[in-house]
Amino acid sequence: GEIIFRQGDSADCLYVINAGEVEVIQDAGETETILARLGPGEYFGEMALLSNAPRNATIRAATDLEALTIHRDDFMSLHGSIPALRQSLEEAMERRTAKE
């Protein structure tokens, strides 16, 4: 149930889930909608880093969670130097944006 970050927070890193699951939550005042549940091998937090915008969803641990964090500077370096990674992240961002 721990909140990893909240909708509206500034972005400082990307998270890659090694073990456990998180819920992606859209907050609308008193109402929350669970948009997705992510598990091992999946990642979150890239959208705000790529768009340089505030977080567009809240992420809450659904189980015990073990995740790798990649801080903004390292993420941007990897994103800029590995074309396949850049393409994969941008495609994921487009898919996730289309679901909203």
Residue pairs with C-beta under 8 A, 6 or more apart in sequence:
1 60
1 61
2 60
2 61
2 65
3 58
3 59
3 60
3 61
4 15
4 22
4 59
4 60
4 61
4 65
4 67
5 45
5 55
5 58
5 59
6 27
6 55
6 58
7 25
7 26
7 27
7 54
7 55
7 56
7 57
7 58
8 54
8 55
9 54
9 55
10 48
10 54
10 55
11 45
11 48
11 49
11 52
11 53
11 54
11 55
11 72
12 71
12 72
13 45
13 49
13 69
13 70
13 71
13 72
13 75
14 43
14 44
14 45
14 46
14 49
14 69
14 70
14 75
15 43
15 44
15 45
15 59
15 67
15 68
15 69
15 70
16 41
16 42
16 43
16 67
16 68
16 69
16 70
17 38
17 39
17 40
17 41
17 42
17 43
17 44
17 65
17 66
17 67
18 40
18 66
18 67
18 68
19 40
19 64
19 65
19 66
20 39
20 40
20 61
20 62
20 63
20 64
20 65
20 66
20 67
21 37
21 38
21 39
21 61
21 62
21 63
21 65
22 37
22 38
22 44
22 59
22 60
22 61
22 62
22 65
23 34
23 36
23 37
23 59
23 60
23 62
24 34
24 35
24 36
24 37
24 38
24 44
24 57
24 58
24 59
25 32
25 33
25 34
25 35
25 57
25 58
25 59
25 60
26 32
26 33
26 35
26 57
26 58
26 100
27 57
27 58
32 58
35 57
35 99
35 100
36 99
37 62
38 44
44 59
45 55
45 59
46 75
46 89
46 92
46 93
47 53
47 56
47 93
47 96
47 97
48 54
48 55
48 56
49 72
49 75
49 76
50 79
50 89
50 90
50 93
51 93
56 100
70 78
78 85
79 85
79 86
79 89
80 86
